[in-house]
Amino acid sequence: MEKKEINIDKIKPFIKWVGGKGQTIEKIFENFPNTISDYYEPFVGGGAILIELLKRLFKKQILLEGSIYINDVNNDLINVYKMIKNNVKYLLIELDKIEKNYTKAPSINYPKRHIFSIDLNEPIENVITKGKQYLYFYYRTKYNNINITNEEKAILFIFLNKAGFRGLYRVGKNGFNVPFGNYDKIQFYEKNNLLALNLLFNKYNVIFSSCDYNEIFINSFKSNTFVYLDPPYYPVKNSSFVNYEKNGFNTNEHLKLLELCKHLDTKKVKFLQSNSFCEFNKNSYSQFNIETIVSKRRINSINPKQIDSELLISN
C-alpha cells in the first residue's frame, strides 16, 4: 500500500475491547507531548491510543525521535498485532475464508444450555451445516487446542472477538470461555484497515512484547521518553469487569503500578495513566496531577450504555 492510498482518518482498532478509549481520545492526547523520544505503552489492549499516536505521527502532529514499545500481558492478543505487522496478507486470506464460513452457516436455535459435542476432525463443510452457534463453538474449541499454530491462533482470536458476546475476552481453567454472541451478520475485518495498520506498524517499527508491564522498560530512559498506562481499572464496585486474564489485576498490582509511576517520576520520565474514578486512586495518586473526565463504556457485560467518570493521572 502506497502512502497516497491511506485514508489516515479512517484507520481504527481492528477488535472490540473492554476499556476502549474511543470516547476519550481527544482528552488523552491533550496530555501527550509534541516530541517523544521513546514511547512505552505497557497495556495496549484494543490499541486505540497506539493507533491514534501512529496517525498523528503520520500527519506530523507529533514527532517521534526513538522507538515505540508496545506490550500486553495477553500473549494471544500480542500475537495478533505481530501477525498484522509481519504476515498481514495471509491473515486477510484466512479471515476471508472464516467470514464466508460464518455467512454460509444457517441460524439454528439450539435449546438453552445445549451441550455441543465438538469433533475437530469433522470436515468444515459438515460443521457449517450445523449452524452459526455450532461453528462458533467449533472454532472456540480449536482456539483452545494447544496444538494450533500462532497464525491459526491469531485468525481465531479475531473471529471469537467479533462473534463472541460483546467482544469480551475471558479465560478460565479450560481456556477462552466467552459465550456465542448470536449475531446474524458480522464484518470480521476491513481489508484496507488491516493493510494500513501493517504499513504504520512497519513504518514506525513498532516493537511488540508480551510480559509483565514492568519488564518492558529498558535500563535507562532518554530525554522526552513518554509512557501511557491504561491498566485494568481499579474496581469501583465488586461487580466491575476489570480482569482480562485468569490471574486478574488485583489491589497488589495497582500498588505495584503506583510504585512504577513514582519511579518514573524520580527518573523525570513523563507518564499519563487512565484509571477509574474512585477514592483509592484519588488518594494513592494525590501527589500527581489528577483530571476527571467523562466517558461512555461501550463494552460492558451489564450495561453497555453506562456513563462513567474516570481519571487521567500525570506528572
Secondary structure as GFF3:
##gff-version 3
##sequence-region A 1 315
A	DSSP	three_ten_helix	3	5	.	.	.	ID=ss1
A	DSSP	three_ten_helix	8	10	.	.	.	ID=ss2
A	DSSP	alpha_helix	25	29	.	.	.	ID=ss3
A	DSSP	beta_strand	35	36	.	.	.	ID=ss4
A	DSSP	beta_strand	39	41	.	.	.	ID=ss5
A	DSSP	alpha_helix	48	58	.	.	.	ID=ss6
A	DSSP	beta_strand	63	64	.	.	.	ID=ss7
A	DSSP	beta_strand	68	71	.	.	.	ID=ss8
A	DSSP	alpha_helix	75	86	.	.	.	ID=ss9
A	DSSP	alpha_helix	88	104	.	.	.	ID=ss10
A	DSSP	alpha_helix	124	129	.	.	.	ID=ss11
A	DSSP	alpha_helix	132	143	.	.	.	ID=ss12
A	DSSP	alpha_helix	150	163	.	.	.	ID=ss13
A	DSSP	three_ten_helix	165	167	.	.	.	ID=ss14
A	DSSP	beta_strand	171	172	.	.	.	ID=ss15
A	DSSP	beta_strand	175	176	.	.	.	ID=ss16
A	DSSP	alpha_helix	191	203	.	.	.	ID=ss17
A	DSSP	beta_strand	207	209	.	.	.	ID=ss18
A	DSSP	three_ten_helix	213	216	.	.	.	ID=ss19
A	DSSP	beta_strand	226	229	.	.	.	ID=ss20
A	DSSP	alpha_helix	251	266	.	.	.	ID=ss21
A	DSSP	beta_strand	270	276	.	.	.	ID=ss22
A	DSSP	alpha_helix	279	284	.	.	.	ID=ss23
A	DSSP	beta_strand	289	296	.	.	.	ID=ss24
A	DSSP	beta_strand	307	314	.	.	.	ID=ss25
###
